[in-house]
Structure formats: structure tokens, C-alpha cells
């Protein structure tokens, strides 16, 4: 046990003194996360909902015109339900403003309700939805009045009763639009999820370096290890444990920086986030062990191979744009189902949007299987290694 801890501390110090590894594992994810924040935070601010300008043309003093006018006034008041920046104007002025794109569209209020828009877009769709709902609500209003038209005793009590009945129906279906983005819904979170996945798999370089240190064909230390009576399993396991600790420190630093300095909100399920990150870190270590034991080449080639695999996996899982993840999931779903970085990204994604459910556990299970298979192959290869001379 004493030798185990000695080798653990020795490996830990050796890995921390490797400036190249420290940069890729600890500093590069933070630098990349900063660039993501600078690039995408402004996009979300621009895409959050804001009340948009419309024109309202009142042509007569009909019941329908007055009712519609009141609705648009209500939806233009400052507050959580504000949708429009409304301005009364004539048809000519409305057409002029629409041509200059100073308004999204205008509504013509008369005995019937109509609207004119300049383009097709989200704001135009909202305006159409509101107009359709106003017409639907007014139909309810007129139906109730027609139903009681034969009532000859239209006294104050009847008017109050009918008014309350109408208000009750309308309040249940009254237009309400609440801006719930981007604090609750952020499609750019996929970039930060893939950043965490990348950090987990950059830990493969730590594991690869630790295993190489104990291989006779990779280092002088490895030659001494091979001829020593010390169990090889103890040496390799203690080295991997040191790699895992450094990887955890790197992930803690990344979470701390993105949460408290970049104000990234990862969701409410903190313990499940930690669990998924640990599974991802183990999967990254298993890849490093696999490459170190199976690939017969020098250390720089192995590092380049690991970086290539990691970045390509991040690319497929949406790091360079969420559109790529969507295209792969739609057209070649088997690729991302086998992509361990996408397992991490998809696990975070499902946890953020849907909570703890089957899809999240499926990704955990897949990461576990990925790690077991690679470690199993690595152990089999390492046990079969033999040298004619050292």
C-alpha cells in the first residue's frame, strides 16, 4: 500500500509538471469557453423577445372595432404581458410605415377585423395569432348576446350577470405572451455541454501518458518497471488514479469558471450533472488507456490521435454548431449513438430540458459500456505483451 501511494504521488507530480498536458487539460477549455461566451451571449440577447411596433386603423365606432381596439391597448401596456408597441394611424400612414419597415403590420378595426403584414416571420405570426383569437373571442361575445336577445327584462341585474359570464369565458382564453428566454431556454447550451465532453476526453492524454510511463517500449522507466518484482497492475492503477484526480480538478475549475464568471446555468440537477461528468471522465481515461496499449507509435503521435478523435467527436456532437448535431442525429443516428462525446452532450441536454428520465440513464449506461469495453481490450493487450529483450 505504501508503494501504491508513493507511485500515486509521483505520477501526480510528473503529470502536473508536463506543461503541454496542463495547457490542454486545464487552460484550453477555459479559453475556449470564454470565446463561446463572447460569441454566443450577444446572439441570445438579440434573439430574446421584445414588444414590436404595429399600427391600428379604426374605421368606425362599431362594437367589433371598439372591442378589438381595447384588446390591442391592453396588450400594449407596460408589463409582463406586453406584446405590441401600438400606434393609431390612417391606412395611408400605415402603408407608408409598412413599406419603410417601421412597423411589422397593421390591423384594420371595423365591423370586421383584418390585418396587413409585410413579411413572414415570428412577429407576423404572433400578430396573426392575436387577430385570430380576438375574432374568436368576439364571436363568443356576440353569441352570448344573441342568446339573451329575447330576454325582455334586460335590467341592470341581467347586464351584470351577462357581463360576468362573458368576462369569465374571455379570461380563460385571453392572449398572454411571456418572454421565457434565454434564462430558461438556451440552444447555445449545447456548446458548453460539448466543452465539458471535450474536457472529459482530453483526460485521455493523461491516461495515455501514465500508461506509457509503465511500458518498456515507451520509456526507460517502463523498462525498469518490467523487470521489477512490483505488480504491474498496482503501478498502472495508481498512475491512472493520479490522472483521474487531475481530470476532476480540471472539470471543477471549468464548472467554477463558467458558472461564477460566465454565469452559465447548467440546470437544477447538480448531483446528476456531477455523476454524468464522472462517467465522462472515466470514459476519457479508458480511451487513453486503449490508445496507449493498442497503438504502436511514439507519444506525440498518440497525443495527436487523441486530439483528433476528441475534436471530431465534439464536431459531430454540436461544438462547432448545433446544426451539425441535428443533421447527424437525423440522417446518421448510429454515428452519434456510438460517439462517446455525444453521449455526454446528449446526457446534459436531456437533463437540462427534460429532467432525470430514461434518455439520461441510457447515456450513462452507454458511457459505462464504452469504458468497460475499452478497458477490457486494453487489459487483454497489456497482459499479452512480451519483449524479446529490454
Buried (B, 14 or more C-beta within 10 A) or exposed (E): EEEBEEBBEBBBEBBBEBEEBBEBBBEBBBEBBBEBBEEBBEEBEEEEBEBBBBBBBBEEEBEBBEBBBEBBEBBBEEEEBBBBEBBBBEEEBBBBBBEEEEBBBBBBBBEEBEBBBBEEEEBBEBBBEBBEBBBEBBEBBEEBEEEEEEEEEEEEEEEEEBEEEBEEBBEEEBBEBEBEEBEEEBBBBBBBBBBBBBBBBBBBBBBBBBBBBBBBEBBEBBBEBBEEEEEBEBBBBBBBBBBBBBBBEBBEBBBEBBEEEBEBBBEEBEEBBBBBBBBBBBBBBBBBBBBBBBEEEEBEEBBEBBBEBBBEBBBBBBBBEBEBBEEBBEEEEEEBBEBBBBBBBBBBBBBBEEEEEEBBEBBBEBBBEBBEEBBEBBBEBBEEEEEEEE
